[in-house]
Every structure is written in structure tokens, then in C-alpha cells.
């Protein structure tokens, strides 16, 4: 059995390798953006608990989700 098969008995074809460096660079850029802009976002939202929540929780999570979506988009384009 030299071919790769799944549990359902389907044969799998080898796709092109996914360039993980793209997602790593995007994650690094998102981290730099959070570090640089979180204090500015916190200062611009003049509220005792809403400013830190948005600056240090909501924006990083949104950027992480955006990086993940971009990575999945690149991976989807790579496979087709």
C-alpha cells in the first residue's frame, strides 16, 4: 500500500506545499499593529473599562481572526 488512502478508502493526491511563512508574517504584522496602536485606541475611547477592553481584547482578537481568514484564503487559493 504505497498510495495514501483515507479511512473511507479514497486516495489522496499530494497538493503543493502551503507557504506557512505568509501566515507567520501576517501574524507578526498583526502583533506589531497591536503593540503600536493599542495605547492610541485606548486613549481615543474615553471610557473607564470600554477603552481597555476594545484596545487590548477586541482589536487583537479581530486582527487574529483577520489573519486566520487571510491564511485560509491563501490556502484555499493554493489548493485550487
Secondary structure, 3 states (H helix, E strand, C coil): CCCCECCCCCECCCCCCCCHHHHHHHHHHHHHHHHHHHHHHHHHCCCCCHHHHHHHHHHHHHHHHHHHHHHHHHHHHHHC
